[in-house]
Amino acid sequence: MKKTVLVLAAAALVCSAPLAAFAMDHDTMSMKHGNDSMMMDKSGGMQMGKAAHVAVADGVKASFHFMDIRAKMKAMGMQATNHIMVMFTDAKTGKMLTEGAVKLKVMAPDKSEQVKDLMGMKGGFGADFTLAQKGKYGIMCKFKLADGKVRSVKFWYQVK
């Protein structure tokens, strides 16, 4: 009798796994652990690893992620090489901050500049940029979140 109960319990557990998978939102999945995060869409894009840069500005933690999209863009006849994503959290509580306006300026090693408004996406803000030259890029981010305060973060990003 105990064997039958165990076998039935195991079978129920095995059969429930596919049902749980169907119940998930497959448009986007995201996981976050400290500075490490990953976001995937159903086309397999937007994979992030450890944040390239993390800074705190006036109580807001900004985590910058650089994703290589060169191959996908080339296949579509486009020249962008990286998708830059910025995620904001309250530095004290860790609560995600997803409402606001974000502008990013990228200064290349040859001093050419790209300035874009980042689009709100699930969990952050992002846009595509071309970082085709090797060397040090100046990254300047200015943002105004739901609290109305204007903040900024600046750092160097190395392309090898």
N, C-alpha and C positions, 0 to 999 in steps of 0.2 A: 504493500500500500504506500509506504514512504517513497519507494522508487518511482511509482506511478505519479505521485504528487510532484516529485522533483523533476521528472521528465516533462510533465505538463507545464510546470513553472518555467523551465528552461526554454521550451518551445514557444511559450507566450512571449518571453523576453526577446528571443530571436526574431519572431514575427513582428514585434512592435517597432524594431529599429527602422525598417523601410517606411512605416507609417509616420514616424517622427521626422524622417528626412523630407517626406512630402509636405509636412506641415510647416517647414522652414520657409522663410522669405528668400528665394533664390535670386532676386534682383540684386541684392547686395548682402554681403555678410561682413561684419567687422569684429575684430578682436583687439583689445588693448591691454597691455600689461606694462606699467611704468612708462619708459620712453620707447618701448617696442610696440609697434602696432602693425596691423595688416588689414587691408580692405580689398575685397575682390568683387567684381561684378560678374554676371553670368557669361560674359564673353571672355573671362579669364584675365581681364586687365586690372590695373590699379593695385599692384602688389607693392607693399611697403615693408621695409624692415625697420631697423633702429633709426630714430630721428637723426638727421644730419646735423641739426642744431636745435638746441632748446634754450630759451631765455625767458626771464620773468620781467614784465614791464608793468609797473603800477598794479600789482596784484593779479595779473593775468599771465599764465604760462603759455608760451607760443612754441609749438613743436613743428619744425620744418622737415618735410620729406621730399626727396628728389627721386623720381621714378624714371628710369630709362625707357623712353617710348620710341626711340629712333627707328627700330625695325617696323613697327606698326605704321608710323608716319611715312616712312619711305615707301611702303607698299601702297599708300594712298597718294603718293606724289607730293607729300608735304615735307617741310624741312625741320620742324620742331624736333628736338632731341630729348627733352625732359618735361615731365609734368611735375610742377611744384605744388605741393599741398601743404597748407598750414592748418593746424588744429589748435584751438584755444580752449583752455580750461581755467577755472578759478584756482589760483595757486593755493588757497587754503583748503577748499572743500573737494577739489578734483572734479567738480561738475563741468560738463561740456558746455561751452559757450558757442552757439551756432547762429546767432543773429547779429548782423552788422554789415559793414562795408570794409573791404580790404583792398589795398593797392600795393603792388610789388614792383620794385624797380631792380633790374639786373644790369650791372655794369660789367661788360666783358673785359678781358685783359687788354684789348686794343682800344678801350675807352668808349666803345659803342654802347648804346643803352637800349633796353627794352622796358617799357612801362605798361603794366596791364592791371585792370581791375580784376580781382579774383572772383570767380563765381562760387556761390554757396553750393556746397555738395553735402551729402550725408556725412556728418561728423566733422566738416571743415570747409575750407575754401581753396580753390585751385585754378590753375591755368597752365597752358603749354608754353614753353620757352625754348629758344635755341641756344644751347651751350656747346657749340661745335668746336671752339678753340680750346686748346690745353692751357691751363694756367689758373690764376686766381680771379674769381668773380666777386664783385661787391654786391651783396644782397641787402636791400633796404625795404622794409615793410612798414607801412603806416596803416593803422586800423582803428576803426571806431565801432565798438560793439554796442549792445543794447543799452548799456549804462550811460552812453553819450560821451564818454571820455575818449580823447584822441591819444593813442599810444604809438610808439615806434620801436623797431628792433633793427639793428644793423649787424652784419657779420660777413666774414669772407668764406667762400666755398671754393674748394680746390677741385679742378677737373684734370684728371691725369691722362 
